[in-house]
Amino acid sequence: MSRLFKLLAIFVVGVTLHAQVVDRVVAVVQNEPILESDLNAQVQFYIMNNRMDPNAPGLRDQVLQSIINEKLIIAKAIEDSVVISDDEVQQQMDRVIQQRVQQVGSEQRLEEMYGMPLSKIKREYKEELRKNLLAQHLQQQRFGTTQVGRLEVEEFYRTYKDSLPRVAEEVELAHIFVKPKPSEHARIHTIERLRALKDSLNAGVDFGALAKRHSQDPGSAAQGGDLGWVRRGQFVKEFETAVFAMSEKQVSDVVETERGLHLIQLLERRGDAVHARHILLKLERSDEGDSAAVHLLDSVRTLALHGVSFAELAKKFSEDTETSLIGGSTGTLELEQLDKAWYATVAQMKEGEISQPERLPVGTGYGYHIILLKRKTSPHTMTLDGDYHRIEAIALNYKRTKDYQTWLEELRKKIYWAIK
């Protein structure tokens, strides 16, 4: 189970605890009981995330043993005086809460599921989250620096080469992405609309009422533009710069971001967290903007075909903030796992080829991009010469798993535990 899934599982257990009466203790680690309701919730979570048959033989025992292992590691972490800062707990809490809100649809729905406000949910599960982070830190301390040498990798390959998975067809890609610009007429018109709304606010009209009526943000309009409590680093740059420079109850001037134009009101601030609401008006794209984006990419492609570095062109022209600074590289991916918006183009390309400009859906919007196929790897059986780093990674994971199991066996001998 991944780190995030373990943290999310805390909240699944939480819902169960509020939905049913605890009936009995199924196991104990040191003095800490494992309740049947905890086990039932973890089983359901495991089934959900692994798409398993609920009636699979040994499933409950497998999950129970996993919970016992986790409790043993927590006990060892406490014994070794591993420390987790309040800031780290808060950051992980915010991250997990955000994931759960996305899963259930809204903060209000999450509060309804737990039968308590968000602030109380955080207080209720803070200590449980801290314990899980203790376990994660201790494991990182013990196994995070584990390495394998060349001789170990070669020995691993000789032993397990017939069991190693085949390498699927892979592609190494880079791209340059450009968003169509709205017309200046549309931009000026939208700014004027927002300034008129601000005049209404200055005249005493309620911000929430205007947001419900006019905002084009589907995630917050129905809540009067309310964005809830958000920590620094979670807004887009321009929005964050504006909201953290504001005074409480202040309404901003028009703020432009990649999503459109905003009026922002800061309701409250606590350290690095703000509670704000906004009115968003999107900037409508035009045919002229689309044509200009395609024309720009055609010109960039021509430069690349005549020898100008694709990576340098990406740094200069690409508007994909996640890849532009690294030369547009999207890394190496299995061809069959590519998003369908990429697959149809890439599947027909040859190494070194640069695609024509293609429309690319992004969230609720779109842009245009050109793709460079840097390398294509055909499906094949792993070999030491051709796939050393893949085999090294598998050998390292095998070694860590083996060391982890040995360590757990030692903990089970040193720390009291029992199944009731």
VOGU-3710 file (C-alpha; in Angstrom, 3 decimals, decimal comma):
1> msrlfkllai> 0,000/0,000/0,000  1,481/3,383/-1,003  2,210/6,115/1,493  -0,750/8,236/0,351  -3,139/5,269/0,439  -2,035/4,535/4,019  -2,766/8,122/4,990  -6,123/8,123/3,188  -7,015/4,887/4,964  -6,996/6,769/8,272
11> fvvgvtlhaq> -9,992/8,753/7,070  -11,828/5,715/5,720  -11,465/4,161/9,176  -12,708/7,426/10,619  -15,979/7,247/8,710  -16,492/3,666/9,858  -15,869/4,570/13,487  -18,555/7,206/13,307  -20,962/4,868/11,546  -20,908/1,868/13,828
21> vvdrvvavvq> -20,329/0,775/17,409  -16,955/-0,802/18,149  -17,697/-4,437/19,027  -14,456/-6,147/19,992  -10,663/-6,145/20,018  -9,164/-8,436/17,370  -5,471/-7,914/18,183  -3,110/-6,012/20,470  0,337/-4,499/19,821  2,000/-3,587/23,117
31> nepilesdln> -0,882/-1,835/24,890  -2,638/-0,585/21,770  -5,759/-2,489/20,631  -6,756/-3,125/17,030  -10,542/-2,933/16,807  -12,723/-5,048/14,542  -14,214/-1,856/13,062  -10,684/-0,712/12,172  -9,993/-4,050/10,491  -13,285/-4,007/8,565
41> aqvqfyimnn> -12,588/-0,501/7,263  -9,039/-1,367/6,218  -10,297/-4,494/4,424  -12,825/-2,414/2,477  -10,167/0,149/1,633  -7,800/-2,603/0,445  -10,528/-4,155/-1,720  -11,391/-0,776/-3,229  -7,825/0,204/-4,119  -6,701/-3,224/-5,332
51> rmdpnapglr> -9,976/-4,184/-7,030  -9,961/-7,510/-5,244  -12,645/-10,120/-4,730  -14,092/-9,421/-1,234  -14,306/-13,196/-0,696  -10,649/-13,897/-1,561  -9,270/-16,549/0,848  -7,058/-15,132/3,597  -7,860/-11,518/2,774  -8,852/-10,466/6,304
61> dqvlqsiine> -5,823/-12,165/7,835  -3,543/-10,525/5,271  -4,897/-7,068/6,128  -4,773/-7,773/9,877  -1,116/-8,806/9,616  -0,427/-5,594/7,709  -2,047/-3,514/10,468  -0,023/-5,371/13,107  3,165/-4,678/11,162  2,319/-0,994/10,974
71> kliiakaied> 1,660/-0,843/14,721  4,944/-2,635/15,422  6,853/-0,086/13,362  5,093/2,793/15,133  6,003/1,262/18,499  9,631/0,986/17,374  9,630/4,584/16,123  8,376/5,817/19,489  10,980/3,685/21,237  13,724/5,190/19,032
81> svvisddevq> 12,438/8,743/19,707  11,676/9,537/16,060  10,246/13,075/15,911  7,688/14,484/13,462  7,207/18,268/13,397  3,765/19,833/13,684  4,345/21,536/10,301  4,908/18,198/8,577  1,778/16,737/10,162  -0,223/19,802/9,072
91> qqmdrviqqr> 1,080/19,648/5,507  0,210/15,957/5,203  -3,188/16,576/6,805  -3,962/19,297/4,254  -2,845/17,038/1,414  -4,968/14,100/2,544  -8,005/16,289/3,231  -7,659/17,733/-0,274  -7,546/14,224/-1,758  -10,632/13,174/0,178
101> vqqvgseqrl> -12,517/16,332/-0,870  -11,718/15,527/-4,511  -12,951/11,959/-3,999  -16,287/12,871/-2,388  -16,941/16,071/-4,356  -16,869/18,894/-1,825  -15,831/19,930/1,699  -19,506/20,007/2,665  -19,979/16,383/1,557  -16,884/15,342/3,535
111> eemygmplsk> -18,224/17,048/6,661  -21,560/15,285/6,200  -19,815/11,892/5,931  -17,917/12,460/9,182  -20,687/14,255/11,012  -18,356/17,087/12,042  -16,803/20,269/10,615  -13,492/20,141/8,773  -11,614/21,745/11,666  -12,761/18,959/14,014
121> ikreykeelr> -11,898/16,231/11,474  -8,334/17,545/11,454  -8,158/17,577/15,263  -9,667/14,088/15,569  -7,181/12,378/13,248  -4,071/14,481/13,825  -2,483/12,034/16,275  -3,270/8,992/14,118  -1,698/10,746/11,149  1,376/11,589/13,224
131> knllaqhlqq> 1,817/7,908/14,117  1,662/6,872/10,474  4,268/9,482/9,600  6,465/8,150/12,414  6,375/4,742/10,751  7,186/6,259/7,356  10,163/8,190/8,759  11,603/5,184/10,558  11,395/3,069/7,410  13,060/5,855/5,424
141> qrfgttqvgr> 15,878/6,030/7,977  16,470/2,282/7,839  16,001/1,560/4,136  16,175/4,894/2,300  19,934/4,636/1,748  20,001/0,961/0,743  22,017/0,395/-2,431  23,028/-2,494/-4,685  26,426/-2,894/-6,306  27,238/-4,144/-9,789
151> leveefyrty> 28,046/-7,665/-8,571  24,729/-7,856/-6,680  22,820/-6,772/-9,792  24,580/-9,357/-11,941  23,919/-12,114/-9,401  20,248/-11,070/-9,176  19,960/-11,185/-12,980  21,508/-14,653/-13,218  19,113/-15,945/-10,564  15,879/-14,329/-11,730
161> kdslprvaee> 16,329/-13,508/-15,442  13,649/-16,017/-16,491  11,159/-14,331/-14,130  11,824/-10,708/-15,105  8,970/-8,952/-16,920  9,290/-8,112/-20,605  9,898/-4,482/-21,429  6,897/-2,946/-23,175  7,223/-0,600/-26,146  8,371/2,729/-24,718
171> velahifvkp> 8,812/6,257/-26,024  10,876/9,165/-24,724  9,141/12,426/-25,594  9,432/16,185/-25,355  6,917/18,798/-26,404  6,381/22,534/-26,792  2,947/23,719/-25,705  1,282/27,051/-26,514  -2,070/28,356/-25,319  -4,212/30,422/-27,705
181> kpsehariht> -4,461/34,022/-26,545  -7,867/35,695/-26,220  -8,503/38,726/-28,348  -7,701/42,093/-26,786  -11,317/43,105/-27,329  -12,538/40,103/-25,259  -9,987/40,849/-22,531  -10,992/44,517/-22,232  -14,691/43,598/-22,232  -14,179/41,035/-19,430
191> ierlralkds> -12,153/43,501/-17,343  -14,961/46,043/-17,692  -17,507/43,432/-16,526  -15,451/42,681/-13,408  -14,943/46,363/-12,630  -18,706/46,844/-12,845  -19,132/43,960/-10,365  -16,606/45,607/-8,055  -18,608/48,837/-8,223  -21,632/46,820/-7,077
201> lnagvdfgal> -19,589/45,400/-4,190  -18,491/48,893/-3,179  -22,159/49,887/-3,224  -22,945/47,166/-0,684  -23,999/44,156/-2,779  -23,026/40,832/-1,151  -19,913/39,206/-2,666  -21,337/35,686/-2,310  -24,537/36,624/-4,111  -22,606/38,094/-7,036
211> akrhsqdpgs> -20,330/35,046/-7,193  -23,310/32,680/-7,356  -24,801/34,732/-10,170  -21,734/35,546/-12,254  -18,690/33,395/-11,394  -17,649/30,838/-14,006  -15,694/28,680/-11,561  -17,756/25,433/-11,396  -15,972/24,360/-8,213  -16,883/27,392/-6,094
221> aaqggdlgwv> -19,658/29,434/-7,713  -22,466/27,540/-5,949  -20,745/28,278/-2,604  -20,602/31,997/-3,316  -17,050/31,735/-4,622  -15,791/30,335/-1,308  -12,463/28,498/-1,726  -12,170/27,365/1,902  -8,877/27,372/3,784  -5,866/27,004/1,475
231> rrgqfvkefe> -2,183/26,979/2,421  0,547/28,872/0,595  1,788/27,029/-2,491  -1,582/25,648/-3,627  -2,839/28,591/-5,718  -1,497/29,536/-9,152  1,287/32,113/-8,851  -0,608/35,297/-9,780  -3,589/34,442/-7,564  -1,346/33,588/-4,612
241> tavfamsekq> 0,703/36,758/-4,945  -2,484/38,840/-4,878  -4,316/37,067/-2,045  -1,323/36,976/0,337  -0,762/40,720/-0,191  -4,336/41,606/0,808  -5,870/42,725/4,081  -8,836/40,868/5,598  -12,183/41,788/3,992  -10,373/43,601/1,160
251> vsdvveterg> -11,502/43,048/-2,430  -8,742/42,955/-5,045  -8,483/44,750/-8,339  -8,806/42,512/-11,398  -6,253/39,645/-11,210  -5,340/37,696/-14,342  -4,262/34,034/-14,201  -4,161/31,132/-16,651  -7,776/30,372/-15,687  -9,129/33,823/-16,505
261> lhliqllerr> -9,811/37,093/-14,667  -10,690/37,236/-10,977  -12,011/39,463/-8,229  -10,713/38,121/-4,912  -11,874/38,794/-1,382  -9,694/37,744/1,549  -11,979/36,675/4,389  -9,384/35,577/6,957  -5,698/34,712/7,262  -3,860/32,444/9,707
271> gdavharhil> -0,124/32,316/9,132  0,491/30,588/5,789  -3,166/29,760/5,223  -5,905/31,980/3,804  -9,671/31,729/3,570  -10,724/33,520/0,388  -13,486/33,678/-2,162  -13,453/34,846/-5,745  -15,453/35,643/-8,858  -13,957/34,157/-12,026
281> lklersdegd> -14,747/35,230/-15,562  -13,065/33,167/-18,254  -11,401/34,753/-21,235  -13,032/33,405/-24,377  -10,629/32,139/-27,031  -10,916/33,322/-30,623  -10,192/31,824/-34,037  -7,466/34,445/-34,426  -5,843/33,248/-31,186  -5,917/29,629/-32,355
291> saavhlldsv> -4,397/30,542/-35,710  -1,638/32,568/-34,043  -0,743/29,649/-31,716  -0,540/27,197/-34,626  1,512/29,656/-36,685  3,976/30,126/-33,808  4,407/26,374/-33,403  4,920/25,964/-37,158  7,720/28,520/-36,979  9,287/26,861/-33,918
301> rtlalhgvsf> 9,101/23,469/-35,618  10,872/24,846/-38,682  13,682/26,194/-36,474  14,056/22,776/-34,804  14,141/20,984/-38,172  16,958/23,323/-39,244  19,113/22,397/-36,275  18,077/24,718/-33,447  17,957/22,805/-30,141  14,410/21,601/-29,379
311> aelakkfsed> 15,218/21,840/-25,656  16,249/25,497/-25,951  13,155/26,271/-28,023  10,987/24,636/-25,338  12,605/26,762/-22,637  11,880/29,892/-24,674  8,421/29,227/-26,097  6,638/26,423/-24,204  3,899/27,396/-21,775  3,846/23,997/-20,050
321> tetsliggst> 5,239/25,100/-16,684  6,006/21,516/-15,630  8,292/20,736/-18,574  9,495/23,972/-20,180  12,499/24,452/-17,869  13,717/20,907/-18,615  13,591/21,322/-22,363  10,000/20,132/-22,755  10,877/16,599/-21,640  7,955/14,459/-20,501
331> gtleleqldk> 10,208/11,487/-19,697  9,956/7,880/-20,850  6,519/6,262/-20,937  4,994/3,030/-22,168  3,365/3,709/-25,516  0,132/1,946/-24,535  -0,156/4,091/-21,409  -0,079/7,395/-23,270  -3,138/9,594/-23,029  -5,320/9,135/-26,114
341> awyatvaqmk> -4,694/12,777/-27,072  -1,004/11,868/-27,526  -1,246/8,239/-28,611  -2,697/8,674/-32,097  0,140/11,022/-33,061  3,078/9,334/-31,296  2,200/5,812/-32,459  2,819/6,869/-36,079  6,079/8,737/-35,435  9,708/7,683/-35,944
351> egeisqperl> 12,698/8,498/-33,748  13,833/12,095/-34,209  10,572/13,156/-35,858  8,714/16,298/-34,781  4,930/16,306/-35,170  2,809/18,954/-36,827  0,944/21,252/-34,363  -1,867/19,316/-32,678  -4,711/20,468/-30,458  -4,245/19,226/-26,876
361> pvgtgygyhi> -7,091/19,211/-24,283  -5,880/20,498/-20,902  -8,316/20,377/-17,981  -11,386/22,318/-19,053  -9,420/24,173/-21,733  -7,021/23,393/-24,549  -3,862/24,470/-26,316  -1,627/23,342/-29,173  1,683/21,503/-29,105  4,379/19,869/-31,188
371> illkrktsph> 5,949/16,590/-30,058  9,523/15,375/-30,464  9,967/11,591/-30,377  13,472/11,395/-28,920  13,667/7,617/-28,608  11,510/4,543/-29,188  12,223/1,169/-27,551  10,731/-1,993/-29,038  9,247/-4,687/-26,752  11,979/-7,054/-25,593
381> tmtldgdyhr> 13,311/-9,383/-22,907  15,603/-7,651/-20,407  19,364/-7,999/-20,791  22,165/-6,732/-18,574  23,722/-4,743/-21,401  20,563/-3,068/-22,631  18,517/-2,756/-19,450  21,021/-2,525/-16,601  19,275/0,359/-14,834  15,888/-1,379/-14,979
391> ieaialnykr> 17,366/-4,549/-13,502  19,238/-2,501/-10,906  15,955/-0,884/-9,774  14,215/-4,280/-9,514  17,187/-5,754/-7,615  17,200/-2,781/-5,230  13,485/-3,163/-4,542  13,979/-6,900/-3,968  16,803/-6,218/-1,508  14,783/-3,597/0,391
401> tkdyqtwlee> 11,765/-5,915/0,569  13,897/-8,785/1,847  15,593/-6,555/4,467  12,199/-5,157/5,467  10,741/-8,630/6,029  13,773/-9,628/8,104  13,403/-6,474/10,182  9,683/-7,134/10,756  10,470/-10,657/11,970  12,898/-9,145/14,480
411> lrkkiywaik> 10,278/-6,637/15,674  7,739/-9,428/16,115  10,192/-11,181/18,440  11,055/-8,067/20,469  7,685/-6,279/20,761  4,609/-7,869/22,290  1,681/-8,540/20,002  -1,204/-10,978/20,008  -4,301/-11,854/17,970  -7,370/-12,226/20,159
//
